[in-house]
Amino acid sequence: MARKKGRDISGWLIVDKPAGVTSTAVVGKVRWALDAKKAGHAGTLDPAATGVLAIALGEATKTVSYLTEALKCYRFQVRLGASTTTDDAEGAVIATRDARPTDDQIRAALRPFVGDILQVPPQFSAVKVEGERAYDLARAGEEMELAARPLYVESLVMTGRPDADTVELEMVCGKGGYVRAIARDLGAALGCFGHVLWLRRTWSGPFQAEDGISLDEIDQIVRTPELEARLRPLEMGLADLPELRATLEGAVRLAHGSPGQVIGHAEFGTEAWASHNGRPVAVGRYMGGELHPSRVFNLSDGA
C-alpha cells in the first residue's frame, strides 16, 4: 500500500464552517492547507449549517470518538406553517397550514423533547438503509421507514420569536441528533408543520465557534507557521476523561501497547488518558494503578 503523502502533524484545527460547503470538503481543505498526512472531523454539519467543525489531524484522529460523545450546542430558526422534503429551507414545500401557536404553546411543546428521547432521522440523512445512504434513496424518490434512534437532549429553549411564522431555539444535546428532525417533530406537535431556516453549532465539547478560523483566513495563511499556530493540542479531544500521570517505566510500556503504571485518581474500570512529561501517551481503561491502553499516541517531536 502506498504511503500517504504529507506531514506527521497532530492536533485540532477548529473551523467556523460557512454555509454552502460540506464537512468533507472542509476536512480536505484543512489537510491540504497544513500539508497533513491524515485528517478527519468530529461530527458532520449539513452543507447549509454553520459553526464549529472540529478537524482532527494526525494522532488526534484517535480521539475523535470521544469528542463525538461530548455535548454540543445548536442555535437555529424554525419556520412554522410548512413542511419540506428535506426538513429545511433547501427542500420543496410539501404541506402548509395556517394555524400558528402562541409563545406559551411553543414552550409547552418543547418540554417532551428534553431528556432521553427517540428521534426518527430525516429522509434526507446519512443513515444507511440496506447499505445505501438514506439521502441517495430519497433523491431517487423512495420513501423509507427509518427506525427511531435514542438521543439525549440536555436543554431545548425558545430564545426568540421574530414573528408569528418564526421561532428561534437553542438546543444542547448528545451525539446523533438531527436538528431538522426537531423542527419537523415540533411542527407536528404544534399542529402547524415546521422546518429549519438556518442552523449554527455554537460549541462542541471544549471548542467554541468564536475561536474557530474561517475558510477565508485559511486561504490567506496556507502552509505557514501562522496557520500551524492555530492548532489546539491533541488532548483537548479527551477533555471529558480524567488525566493520569504515567511513570517513566509506565510510559514506555504504554507506548508499546502494554498496561503501564500511572499515578492519579480515576474510578476503577473507567476510561482515562495518561501523560508523561506533558505529552499524551495513551488512552484506555484504568485498572487500579495501571492503564490498559486501547489507543497509543505516537507523537514525534515535530507533532
Secondary structure, DSSP 8 states (H G I E B T S, - for coil): -----SB---EEEEEEE-TTS-HHHHHHHHHHHTTBS-EEESS---TT-EEEEEEEEGGGGGGHHHHHTS-EEEEEEEEETEEETTSBTTS-EEEE------HHHHHHHHGGGSEEEEE---SSSS-EETTEEHHHHHHTT-------EEEEEEEEEEEEEEETTEEEEEEEE-TT--HHHHHHHHHHHHTS-EEEEEEEEEEETTEEGGG-B-HHHHHHTTTSHHHHTT-B-GGGGGTTS-EEEE-HHHHHHHHTTS-EEEES---TT-EEEEEETTEEEEEEEE-SSEEEEEEE----TT-
